[in-house]
Amino acid sequence: MPVDSPVPIPILLLAWYDRSARRLPWRAPPGAPATDPYRVWLSEVMLQQTTVAAVGRYFAEFTQRWPSVDALAGAADEDVMAAWAGLGYYARARNLLACARTVAAAGGHFPDSEEDLRALPGVGAYTAAAIAAIAFGRRAVVVDANVERVVARLFAISTPLPAAKTAIREAAATITPDTRPGDFAQAMMDLGATICTPKRPACAICPVNGHCTAFRAGDAALYPVKSPKAVRPSRHGTTFWLESDGHVLLVRRPDKGMLGGMRALPSGPWTDADPGMAGAPAGISWRPLGNVAHVFTHFALNLAVVAGDTSDRTGDGEWWPVDDIDRAGLPTLFAKAAALAQKARIAEDEGRA
């Protein structure tokens, strides 16, 4: 790799981090003792495929309600799933509980090695490396999406993602220091988030631009190279807003599958063709309210919302006060459907007035 700067990357980057580190609620200041492993683990799970801005409120609520791994391990599943609502990728919440209970059962202390951390439920290679480095000061190669971008540009790695992941990790290992590994990992993340951004990177003020092959060539924005995106398929479904005396029927989705374990409105199958009224929770007259759209990782969903009324409260599910629906912890998809139903409900009431 061509090098213009005689000062090694870790020294340059850590000096920049000491001046410019983002202040985040789960992070210790630069050079400070390692952060509580519980807070590191919780934040890293929340930050998977989720922005820092979105995580802040959830992290504050979780650490206030469940300030330790033992407290979280003792929480009711439905309370944790409801508190997670809106963060998406709900398998993370199920794994969060499973991991907390595993750690609590082992005495309430997280292991300090990558190998042992990876044995915990829901802890993959990246999360294990991040906890080992940030919480325990272990040298670990921590590579998230921001770090991938920084390293791909530093070394001008032209292999498209995801095939480039191995080369990026190997390159990252060559610059990961033995000292202050947690700060180095967070400095790389901050660099990618604030300077080495996906579009229009601020290369002129980058603390390591003297080491950057892509910057020297004037084409940093071309990296990392990405494979063409596959077309995301569309699916269709119907969800049912069933009211009874100011209450709406909610169900708990199966533990396995999309939005597993979450409270939701009753919903029929999600299929390539419109399933119509399949899965309706009652044989009554349903009225259409409209549609909501939601994009999942592997498909886009167009969900028809229909409403009906009943006096029969037999069967599975729970009847939730309509006026308190915001406290049900519905995932975003069903929160959209509930908002549509409530809007239609208000319009109907105004029409009768």
VEXDOMI-231194 format. One record per residue (C-alpha): residue number from 1; residue in three letters; y, z, x. Coordinates in steps of 0.2 Angstrom, whole numbers. Last residue first. Layout:
BEGIN
+-----+------+-------+-------+-------+
! seq ! type !    py !    pz !    px !
+-----+------+-------+-------+-------+
! NUM !  ala !     Y !     Z !     X !
...
+-----+------+-------+-------+-------+
***
This chain:
BEGIN
+-----+------+-------+-------+-------+
! seq ! type !    py !    pz !    px !
+-----+------+-------+-------+-------+
! 353 !  ala !    68 !    72 !  -359 !
! 352 !  arg !    52 !    62 !  -360 !
! 351 !  gly !    58 !    49 !  -347 !
! 350 !  glu !    63 !    63 !  -335 !
! 349 !  asp !    46 !    71 !  -336 !
! 348 !  glu !    38 !    54 !  -332 !
! 347 !  ala !    50 !    51 !  -317 !
! 346 !  ile !    46 !    69 !  -311 !
! 345 !  arg !    27 !    65 !  -312 !
! 344 !  ala !    29 !    48 !  -303 !
! 343 !  lys !    38 !    57 !  -289 !
! 342 !  gln !    24 !    70 !  -288 !
! 341 !  ala !    11 !    57 !  -288 !
! 340 !  leu !    19 !    47 !  -274 !
! 339 !  ala !    21 !    63 !  -264 !
! 338 !  ala !     3 !    68 !  -267 !
! 337 !  ala !    -3 !    51 !  -260 !
! 336 !  lys !     8 !    53 !  -245 !
! 335 !  ala !     1 !    70 !  -242 !
! 334 !  phe !   -16 !    62 !  -244 !
! 333 !  leu !   -14 !    51 !  -229 !
! 332 !  thr !    -4 !    64 !  -219 !
! 331 !  pro !   -18 !    77 !  -220 !
! 330 !  leu !   -16 !    90 !  -234 !
! 329 !  gly !   -12 !   107 !  -228 !
! 328 !  ala !   -12 !   115 !  -246 !
! 327 !  arg !     5 !   123 !  -243 !
! 326 !  asp !    15 !   107 !  -248 !
! 325 !  ile !     5 !   107 !  -265 !
! 324 !  asp !    14 !   123 !  -271 !
! 323 !  asp !    22 !   115 !  -286 !
! 322 !  val !     6 !   107 !  -291 !
! 321 !  pro !    -4 !   123 !  -290 !
! 320 !  trp !   -21 !   120 !  -283 !
! 319 !  trp !   -37 !   119 !  -293 !
! 318 !  glu !   -52 !   119 !  -281 !
! 317 !  gly !   -67 !   108 !  -279 !
! 316 !  asp !   -84 !   106 !  -287 !
! 315 !  gly !   -87 !   105 !  -306 !
! 314 !  thr !   -80 !   113 !  -321 !
! 313 !  arg !   -61 !   113 !  -324 !
! 312 !  asp !   -61 !   103 !  -340 !
! 311 !  ser !   -44 !   102 !  -348 !
! 310 !  thr !   -40 !    85 !  -340 !
! 309 !  asp !   -26 !    74 !  -335 !
! 308 !  gly !   -26 !    58 !  -325 !
! 307 !  ala !   -17 !    49 !  -311 !
! 306 !  val !   -21 !    34 !  -299 !
! 305 !  val !   -16 !    31 !  -281 !
! 304 !  ala !   -22 !    15 !  -273 !
! 303 !  leu !   -26 !    17 !  -254 !
! 302 !  asn !   -23 !     3 !  -242 !
! 301 !  leu !   -31 !     8 !  -226 !
! 300 !  ala !   -28 !     1 !  -209 !
! 299 !  phe !   -43 !     1 !  -196 !
! 298 !  his !   -49 !     7 !  -179 !
! 297 !  thr !   -36 !    20 !  -174 !
! 296 !  phe !   -31 !    24 !  -192 !
! 295 !  val !   -16 !    16 !  -201 !
! 294 !  his !   -10 !    22 !  -218 !
! 293 !  ala !    -4 !    13 !  -233 !
! 292 !  val !     0 !    21 !  -250 !
! 291 !  asn !    -2 !    12 !  -267 !
! 290 !  gly !     5 !    14 !  -284 !
! 289 !  leu !     4 !    26 !  -299 !
! 288 !  pro !   -10 !    18 !  -309 !
! 287 !  arg !   -15 !    27 !  -325 !
! 286 !  trp !   -33 !    34 !  -327 !
! 285 !  ser !   -42 !    37 !  -344 !
! 284 !  ile !   -55 !    49 !  -342 !
! 283 !  gly !   -73 !    50 !  -335 !
! 282 !  ala !   -69 !    63 !  -321 !
! 281 !  pro !   -70 !    64 !  -302 !
! 280 !  ala !   -68 !    45 !  -300 !
! 279 !  gly !   -80 !    40 !  -285 !
! 278 !  ala !   -79 !    21 !  -289 !
! 277 !  met !   -63 !    18 !  -299 !
! 276 !  gly !   -60 !     1 !  -291 !
! 275 !  pro !   -69 !    -1 !  -274 !
! 274 !  asp !   -56 !   -14 !  -268 !
! 273 !  ala !   -65 !   -25 !  -254 !
! 272 !  asp !   -68 !   -20 !  -236 !
! 271 !  thr !   -72 !    -2 !  -241 !
! 270 !  trp !   -66 !    15 !  -241 !
! 269 !  pro !   -77 !    25 !  -254 !
! 268 !  gly !   -69 !    35 !  -268 !
! 267 !  ser !   -57 !    49 !  -265 !
! 266 !  pro !   -54 !    66 !  -272 !
! 265 !  leu !   -37 !    73 !  -266 !
! 264 !  ala !   -39 !    81 !  -249 !
! 263 !  arg !   -43 !    98 !  -240 !
! 262 !  met !   -49 !    94 !  -223 !
! 261 !  gly !   -67 !    97 !  -216 !
! 260 !  gly !   -68 !    79 !  -209 !
! 259 !  leu !   -53 !    68 !  -210 !
! 258 !  met !   -64 !    53 !  -206 !
! 257 !  gly !   -82 !    57 !  -204 !
! 256 !  lys !   -92 !    73 !  -202 !
! 255 !  asp !   -87 !    90 !  -210 !
! 254 !  pro !   -87 !    82 !  -227 !
! 253 !  arg !   -70 !    82 !  -236 !
! 252 !  arg !   -65 !    97 !  -245 !
! 251 !  val !   -59 !    94 !  -263 !
! 250 !  leu !   -42 !    96 !  -272 !
! 249 !  leu !   -39 !    95 !  -291 !
! 248 !  val !   -21 !    97 !  -296 !
! 247 !  his !   -14 !   112 !  -306 !
! 246 !  gly !     0 !   113 !  -318 !
! 245 !  asp !   -11 !   114 !  -333 !
! 244 !  ser !   -25 !   102 !  -327 !
! 243 !  glu !   -20 !    88 !  -316 !
! 242 !  leu !   -32 !    75 !  -308 !
! 241 !  trp !   -23 !    64 !  -294 !
! 240 !  phe !   -37 !    52 !  -289 !
! 239 !  thr !   -38 !    42 !  -273 !
! 238 !  thr !   -44 !    24 !  -272 !
! 237 !  gly !   -49 !    14 !  -257 !
! 236 !  his !   -46 !    -2 !  -247 !
! 235 !  arg !   -50 !    -7 !  -229 !
! 234 !  ser !   -41 !   -18 !  -217 !
! 233 !  pro !   -47 !   -23 !  -200 !
! 232 !  arg !   -36 !   -21 !  -184 !
! 231 !  val !   -36 !   -37 !  -174 !
! 230 !  ala !   -41 !   -34 !  -156 !
! 229 !  lys !   -27 !   -30 !  -144 !
! 228 !  pro !   -26 !   -42 !  -129 !
! 227 !  ser !   -31 !   -33 !  -113 !
! 226 !  lys !   -17 !   -23 !  -104 !
! 225 !  val !   -10 !   -24 !   -87 !
! 224 !  pro !    -2 !    -8 !   -82 !
! 223 !  tyr !    10 !   -14 !   -76 !
! 222 !  leu !    21 !   -29 !   -80 !
! 221 !  ala !    36 !   -18 !   -81 !
! 220 !  ala !    36 !   -14 !   -62 !
! 219 !  asp !    39 !   -33 !   -58 !
! 218 !  gly !    52 !   -32 !   -44 !
! 217 !  ala !    39 !   -34 !   -30 !
! 216 !  arg !    46 !   -19 !   -21 !
! 215 !  phe !    45 !   -10 !   -38 !
! 214 !  ala !    27 !   -15 !   -41 !
! 213 !  thr !    22 !    -8 !   -24 !
! 212 !  cys !    30 !     9 !   -26 !
! 211 !  his !    31 !    20 !   -11 !
! 210 !  gly !    50 !    19 !    -9 !
! 209 !  asn !    51 !    21 !   -28 !
! 208 !  val !    45 !    38 !   -27 !
! 207 !  pro !    60 !    48 !   -33 !
! 206 !  cys !    63 !    35 !   -47 !
! 205 !  ile !    82 !    33 !   -49 !
! 204 !  ala !    82 !    14 !   -47 !
! 203 !  cys !    66 !    12 !   -56 !
! 202 !  ala !    72 !    17 !   -73 !
! 201 !  pro !    58 !     9 !   -82 !
! 200 !  arg !    63 !    -4 !   -95 !
! 199 !  lys !    48 !    -3 !  -106 !
! 198 !  pro !    32 !     8 !  -104 !
! 197 !  thr !    42 !    22 !   -95 !
! 196 !  cys !    42 !    26 !   -77 !
! 195 !  ile !    58 !    37 !   -79 !
! 194 !  thr !    56 !    50 !   -93 !
! 193 !  ala !    38 !    51 !   -99 !
! 192 !  gly !    29 !    43 !   -84 !
! 191 !  leu !    39 !    54 !   -72 !
! 190 !  asp !    36 !    69 !   -83 !
! 189 !  met !    17 !    66 !   -83 !
! 188 !  met !    17 !    64 !   -64 !
! 187 !  ala !    27 !    80 !   -62 !
! 186 !  gln !    15 !    89 !   -73 !
! 185 !  ala !     0 !    84 !   -62 !
! 184 !  phe !    10 !    89 !   -47 !
! 183 !  asp !    15 !   106 !   -54 !
! 182 !  gly !    -3 !   110 !   -58 !
! 181 !  pro !    -9 !   104 !   -40 !
! 180 !  arg !     3 !   115 !   -32 !
! 179 !  thr !    -5 !   113 !   -15 !
! 178 !  asp !   -21 !   103 !   -12 !
! 177 !  pro !   -12 !    86 !   -16 !
! 176 !  thr !   -16 !    72 !   -27 !
! 175 !  ile !   -11 !    56 !   -18 !
! 174 !  thr !   -28 !    48 !   -14 !
! 173 !  ala !   -35 !    54 !   -31 !
! 172 !  ala !   -23 !    44 !   -41 !
! 171 !  ala !   -30 !    28 !   -32 !
! 170 !  glu !   -47 !    33 !   -37 !
! 169 !  arg !   -42 !    37 !   -55 !
! 168 !  ile !   -32 !    20 !   -56 !
! 167 !  ala !   -47 !    10 !   -50 !
! 166 !  thr !   -59 !    19 !   -62 !
! 165 !  lys !   -47 !    16 !   -77 !
! 164 !  ala !   -44 !    -3 !   -73 !
! 163 !  ala !   -57 !    -9 !   -85 !
! 162 !  pro !   -47 !    -1 !   -99 !
! 161 !  leu !   -35 !    -9 !   -95 !
! 160 !  pro !   -32 !   -25 !   -86 !
! 159 !  thr !   -35 !   -26 !   -67 !
! 158 !  ser !   -19 !   -29 !   -58 !
! 157 !  ile !   -17 !   -12 !   -50 !
! 156 !  ala !     1 !   -13 !   -42 !
! 155 !  phe !    -3 !     3 !   -32 !
! 154 !  leu !    13 !    13 !   -37 !
! 153 !  arg !    14 !     3 !   -54 !
! 152 !  ala !    -4 !     7 !   -59 !
! 151 !  val !    -2 !    25 !   -53 !
! 150 !  val !    14 !    27 !   -64 !
! 149 !  arg !     6 !    19 !   -79 !
! 148 !  glu !   -10 !    29 !   -78 !
! 147 !  val !     0 !    45 !   -76 !
! 146 !  asn !     8 !    42 !   -92 !
! 145 !  ala !    -8 !    38 !  -101 !
! 144 !  asp !   -17 !    54 !   -94 !
! 143 !  val !   -24 !    56 !   -77 !
! 142 !  val !   -26 !    73 !   -69 !
! 141 !  val !   -36 !    73 !   -53 !
! 140 !  ala !   -40 !    91 !   -49 !
! 139 !  arg !   -35 !   103 !   -36 !
! 138 !  arg !   -37 !   120 !   -44 !
! 137 !  gly !   -22 !   130 !   -48 !
! 136 !  phe !   -30 !   139 !   -62 !
! 135 !  ala !   -20 !   135 !   -77 !
! 134 !  ile !   -12 !   119 !   -72 !
! 133 !  ala !   -25 !   111 !   -61 !
! 132 !  ala !   -41 !   117 !   -70 !
! 131 !  ile !   -34 !   115 !   -87 !
! 130 !  ala !   -28 !    97 !   -83 !
! 129 !  ala !   -44 !    92 !   -75 !
! 128 !  ala !   -54 !    99 !   -90 !
! 127 !  thr !   -43 !    90 !  -102 !
! 126 !  tyr !   -44 !    74 !   -93 !
! 125 !  ala !   -63 !    74 !   -91 !
! 124 !  gly !   -67 !    79 !  -109 !
! 123 !  val !   -66 !    96 !  -118 !
! 122 !  gly !   -71 !    95 !  -136 !
! 121 !  pro !   -84 !   108 !  -135 !
! 120 !  leu !   -85 !   117 !  -118 !
! 119 !  ala !   -96 !   110 !  -105 !
! 118 !  arg !   -81 !   100 !   -97 !
! 117 !  leu !   -73 !   117 !   -93 !
! 116 !  asp !   -89 !   122 !   -83 !
! 115 !  glu !   -88 !   106 !   -72 !
! 114 !  glu !   -69 !   106 !   -70 !
! 113 !  ser !   -69 !   124 !   -64 !
! 112 !  asp !   -60 !   139 !   -70 !
! 111 !  pro !   -70 !   145 !   -85 !
! 110 !  phe !   -60 !   151 !  -100 !
! 109 !  his !   -61 !   170 !  -103 !
! 108 !  gly !   -64 !   177 !  -120 !
! 107 !  gly !   -80 !   186 !  -116 !
! 106 !  ala !   -93 !   172 !  -118 !
! 105 !  ala !   -93 !   173 !  -137 !
! 104 !  ala !   -74 !   171 !  -136 !
! 103 !  val !   -75 !   155 !  -126 !
! 102 !  thr !   -88 !   147 !  -138 !
! 101 !  arg !   -78 !   152 !  -153 !
! 100 !  ala !   -62 !   144 !  -146 !
!  99 !  cys !   -72 !   129 !  -142 !
!  98 !  ala !   -79 !   127 !  -159 !
!  97 !  leu !   -62 !   130 !  -167 !
!  96 !  leu !   -54 !   117 !  -156 !
!  95 !  asn !   -68 !   105 !  -159 !
!  94 !  arg !   -65 !   105 !  -178 !
!  93 !  ala !   -46 !   103 !  -175 !
!  92 !  arg !   -49 !    89 !  -163 !
!  91 !  ala !   -60 !    80 !  -175 !
!  90 !  tyr !   -44 !    80 !  -186 !
!  89 !  tyr !   -36 !    65 !  -176 !
!  88 !  gly !   -20 !    68 !  -185 !
!  87 !  leu !    -6 !    81 !  -182 !
!  86 !  gly !    -1 !    81 !  -200 !
!  85 !  ala !   -13 !    95 !  -205 !
!  84 !  trp !   -17 !   106 !  -191 !
!  83 !  ala !   -12 !   122 !  -200 !
!  82 !  ala !   -23 !   117 !  -215 !
!  81 !  met !   -38 !   114 !  -203 !
!  80 !  val !   -35 !   131 !  -195 !
!  79 !  asp !   -34 !   140 !  -212 !
!  78 !  glu !   -49 !   131 !  -219 !
!  77 !  asp !   -60 !   136 !  -204 !
!  76 !  ala !   -55 !   154 !  -206 !
!  75 !  ala !   -48 !   162 !  -190 !
!  74 !  gly !   -59 !   173 !  -178 !
!  73 !  ala !   -60 !   161 !  -164 !
!  72 !  leu !   -41 !   159 !  -165 !
!  71 !  ala !   -38 !   177 !  -162 !
!  70 !  asp !   -51 !   177 !  -148 !
!  69 !  val !   -42 !   163 !  -140 !
!  68 !  ser !   -26 !   172 !  -141 !
!  67 !  pro !    -9 !   172 !  -150 !
!  66 !  trp !   -17 !   165 !  -166 !
!  65 !  arg !    -3 !   165 !  -180 !
!  64 !  gln !    12 !   164 !  -167 !
!  63 !  thr !     2 !   153 !  -155 !
!  62 !  phe !    -3 !   141 !  -169 !
!  61 !  glu !    15 !   140 !  -177 !
!  60 !  ala !    23 !   137 !  -160 !
!  59 !  phe !    11 !   124 !  -155 !
!  58 !  tyr !    12 !   115 !  -172 !
!  57 !  arg !    31 !   115 !  -170 !
!  56 !  gly !    31 !   108 !  -153 !
!  55 !  val !    17 !    95 !  -155 !
!  54 !  ala !    27 !    81 !  -163 !
!  53 !  ala !    41 !    80 !  -150 !
!  52 !  val !    27 !    80 !  -136 !
!  51 !  thr !    19 !    65 !  -144 !
!  50 !  thr !     1 !    64 !  -150 !
!  49 !  gln !   -14 !    54 !  -143 !
!  48 !  gln !   -20 !    70 !  -136 !
!  47 !  leu !    -6 !    82 !  -135 !
!  46 !  met !   -14 !    95 !  -147 !
!  45 !  val !   -29 !    97 !  -136 !
!  44 !  glu !   -18 !    99 !  -120 !
!  43 !  ser !    -7 !   111 !  -129 !
!  42 !  leu !   -21 !   122 !  -134 !
!  41 !  trp !   -29 !   122 !  -117 !
!  40 !  val !   -13 !   126 !  -108 !
!  39 !  arg !    -9 !   140 !  -120 !
!  38 !  tyr !   -27 !   147 !  -118 !
!  37 !  pro !   -27 !   145 !  -100 !
!  36 !  asp !   -11 !   157 !   -98 !
!  35 !  thr !     1 !   148 !   -87 !
!  34 !  ala !    -1 !   147 !   -68 !
!  33 !  pro !    12 !   157 !   -57 !
!  32 !  ala !    29 !   149 !   -56 !
!  31 !  gly !    33 !   135 !   -44 !
!  30 !  pro !    40 !   124 !   -57 !
!  29 !  pro !    43 !   134 !   -73 !
!  28 !  ala !    27 !   138 !   -84 !
!  27 !  arg !    23 !   126 !   -98 !
!  26 !  trp !    17 !   129 !  -116 !
!  25 !  pro !    35 !   130 !  -123 !
!  24 !  leu !    41 !   114 !  -114 !
!  23 !  arg !    56 !   113 !  -102 !
!  22 !  arg !    55 !    96 !   -94 !
!  21 !  ala !    55 !    97 !   -75 !
!  20 !  ser !    70 !    90 !   -66 !
!  19 !  arg !    75 !    99 !   -51 !
!  18 !  asp !    58 !   107 !   -46 !
!  17 !  tyr !    50 !    91 !   -52 !
!  16 !  trp !    61 !    80 !   -40 !
!  15 !  ala !    55 !    91 !   -25 !
!  14 !  leu !    37 !    90 !   -32 !
!  13 !  leu !    38 !    71 !   -32 !
!  12 !  leu !    45 !    68 !   -15 !
!  11 !  ile !    33 !    81 !    -7 !
!  10 !  pro !    18 !    73 !   -17 !
!   9 !  ile !    23 !    55 !   -12 !
!   8 !  pro !    24 !    58 !     6 !
!   7 !  val !    40 !    56 !    15 !
!   6 !  pro !    41 !    41 !    27 !
!   5 !  ser !    48 !    30 !    13 !
!   4 !  asp !    46 !    11 !    14 !
!   3 !  val !    27 !    11 !    11 !
!   2 !  pro !    17 !    -5 !     7 !
!   1 !  met !     0 !     0 !     0 !
+-----+------+-------+-------+-------+
***
